[in-house]
Amino acid sequence: MNNGPKIRILVADDHYVVRMGLIALVNTAQDMEVAGEAADGAQAIEMFSKLNPDVVLMDSRMPVKDGTEATAEILEQFPEARILMLTAYDGDADIRRALEAGVSGYVLKRSTGDNLLPALRAVAKGEQWMPKDVTSRLASRKSFEQLTPRELQVLNELAKGLANKQIADSLKITEHTVKDHVKNILAKLRVADRTEAVAVAVQRGIIHL
């Protein structure tokens, strides 16, 4: 039986049913309690400043501000904050963005039942929490070249189904330059065509549709 102070958790998730499920799960642990809840990233920032929880359980994709943006802003104001990212997305680019924002851990929603409570306890103690499937994703990333900001812009236009001429007009560059960028994108993503490039980029979390 836990007689010490409970770990205070702020739960941030924009889906009501998911949020209620997470709250119920946290409340099953004798050493934890839910300090508050938030339905978007902006609310998460506001509630953190009011409640000063021990850990924020932060969904990665939320309206107003997403989890990565909210994490970065919270840590800018409160450098000692501990944030556990909870997400359905396991793309290496998604994971990298979360880590760069400063999260203390990363848990995939499909493994919530097994990993969530131990992850919250570890992060509350100041430890990092990275499941094997997450670290393997990051390891695989090292074998890929990173896209430049302009290549990312072109890739996002490709995802809209635009032709080279349309992309050139949209980005105010020449059609020849677009062709060069597309060639580089295909090489860096190790794909054969534009359709496959978009599919792989979405799977890895490089772009979001």
C-alpha positions in Angstrom: 0.0 0.0 0.0 1.3 3.5 -0.9 1.6 5.8 2.0 3.7 8.5 0.4 2.5 11.5 -1.7 0.8 10.4 -4.9 2.2 11.1 -8.3 0.1 13.9 -9.8 -0.7 13.4 -13.5 -2.1 15.9 -16.0 -3.9 14.1 -18.8 -4.0 15.9 -22.2 -5.9 14.2 -25.0 -8.4 15.7 -27.4 -10.6 12.6 -27.7 -13.0 12.6 -24.8 -13.5 8.8 -24.6 -9.7 8.2 -24.8 -9.1 10.9 -22.1 -11.7 9.3 -19.8 -10.1 5.9 -20.3 -6.6 7.2 -19.4 -8.0 9.0 -16.4 -9.7 5.8 -15.2 -6.5 3.8 -15.8 -4.3 6.3 -13.8 -6.8 6.3 -11.0 -6.4 2.5 -10.6 -2.9 3.0 -9.4 -2.6 3.5 -5.6 0.4 5.7 -6.0 -1.1 8.1 -8.6 -3.9 10.6 -9.0 -5.2 12.7 -11.8 -4.5 16.4 -11.1 -6.3 17.7 -14.1 -7.2 17.2 -17.8 -6.8 19.1 -21.0 -8.5 18.7 -24.4 -5.9 20.5 -26.5 -2.3 21.7 -26.4 -3.1 25.2 -25.4 -5.2 23.9 -22.4 -2.3 21.6 -21.4 0.0 24.6 -21.1 -2.6 26.6 -19.2 -3.4 23.7 -16.8 0.3 23.0 -16.2 0.9 26.5 -15.0 -2.1 26.3 -12.7 -1.5 22.7 -11.3 2.2 22.1 -11.6 1.7 18.3 -11.9 4.5 15.8 -11.5 4.0 14.4 -15.0 2.0 15.4 -18.1 0.6 12.5 -20.2 0.5 14.3 -23.5 -1.2 13.2 -26.7 0.9 14.0 -29.8 -1.9 15.1 -32.1 -4.3 17.7 -30.7 -6.0 20.8 -32.0 -5.0 24.5 -31.3 -1.5 23.3 -30.4 -0.2 19.8 -30.9 1.6 17.8 -28.2 5.0 18.6 -29.5 4.3 22.4 -29.5 2.8 22.2 -26.1 5.7 20.3 -24.7 8.2 22.8 -26.1 6.3 25.7 -24.6 5.8 24.1 -21.2 9.5 23.2 -20.9 10.5 26.8 -22.0 8.5 28.1 -19.0 9.1 25.2 -16.7 12.5 23.5 -17.5 11.9 20.8 -14.8 8.6 19.6 -16.2 8.4 15.9 -17.0 6.3 15.0 -20.1 5.4 11.5 -21.4 4.2 11.6 -25.0 1.4 9.2 -25.8 0.7 8.6 -29.4 -0.7 6.2 -32.0 2.1 7.3 -34.4 5.5 5.4 -34.4 7.1 7.1 -37.4 10.8 8.0 -36.8 10.2 11.6 -37.7 7.3 11.9 -35.2 9.5 10.4 -32.5 12.4 12.7 -33.3 10.3 15.8 -33.1 8.9 14.8 -29.7 12.5 14.1 -28.4 13.7 17.4 -29.8 10.8 19.2 -28.0 12.1 17.6 -24.7 9.8 14.8 -23.8 11.0 12.4 -21.1 9.4 9.4 -22.6 7.4 8.1 -25.6 4.7 5.5 -25.3 2.6 4.1 -28.2 -1.1 3.8 -27.6 -1.3 0.2 -28.8 0.9 -0.7 -25.8 -0.8 1.5 -23.2 -2.0 -1.3 -21.0 1.4 -2.8 -20.5 3.6 0.2 -20.5 1.7 3.3 -19.4 1.8 3.1 -15.6 5.4 1.9 -15.4 6.3 4.7 -17.8 4.6 7.4 -15.7 6.4 6.1 -12.6 9.8 6.2 -14.4 9.3 9.7 -15.8 8.1 11.0 -12.4 11.4 9.8 -10.9 13.3 11.7 -13.6 14.1 8.7 -15.8 13.8 8.4 -19.6 11.3 5.9 -20.9 11.9 4.6 -24.4 10.3 1.2 -25.4 12.3 -1.1 -27.7 10.0 -0.5 -30.6 10.6 3.2 -30.3 14.4 2.9 -30.0 14.5 0.6 -33.0 12.6 3.1 -35.1 15.1 5.8 -34.2 18.0 3.4 -35.0 16.5 2.8 -38.5 16.3 6.5 -39.1 20.1 6.8 -39.0 20.3 5.0 -42.3 18.2 7.7 -44.1 19.2 11.1 -45.3 17.2 14.0 -44.0 15.1 16.1 -46.3 15.8 19.8 -46.6 13.1 22.3 -45.7 12.5 23.0 -49.4 12.3 19.3 -50.2 9.7 19.0 -47.4 7.7 21.8 -49.0 7.8 20.0 -52.4 6.9 16.7 -50.7 3.8 18.3 -49.1 2.7 19.6 -52.5 3.2 16.1 -54.0 0.9 14.8 -51.3 -1.8 17.1 -52.7 -1.5 15.4 -56.0 0.0 18.5 -57.8 2.0 18.3 -61.0 5.5 19.8 -61.3 4.2 22.9 -63.0 1.6 23.5 -60.2 4.2 22.9 -57.5 6.5 25.4 -59.3 3.8 28.0 -59.4 2.8 27.4 -55.7 6.4 27.6 -54.4 7.5 30.3 -56.9 10.4 28.2 -58.2 11.1 26.9 -61.7 9.7 23.6 -62.9 13.3 22.4 -63.5 14.1 23.0 -59.8 11.0 21.1 -58.8 12.2 18.1 -60.9 15.6 18.2 -59.1 13.9 18.3 -55.7 11.6 15.4 -56.6 14.6 13.4 -57.8 16.4 14.0 -54.5 13.2 13.1 -52.5 12.9 9.8 -54.2 16.6 9.0 -53.6 16.5 10.0 -50.0 13.3 8.1 -49.2 14.6 5.1 -51.3 11.4 4.9 -53.4 10.6 4.5 -57.1 7.9 7.1 -57.7 6.0 10.0 -56.3 3.1 8.0 -54.9 5.4 5.7 -53.0 7.3 8.8 -51.7 4.1 10.2 -50.2 3.1 6.8 -48.7 6.5 6.3 -47.1 6.7 9.9 -45.8 3.3 9.5 -44.1 4.2 6.1 -42.6 7.4 7.6 -41.2 5.7 10.8 -39.9 7.7 13.1 -42.1 4.4 14.6 -43.4 0.9 14.4 -42.1 -2.2 14.3 -44.4 
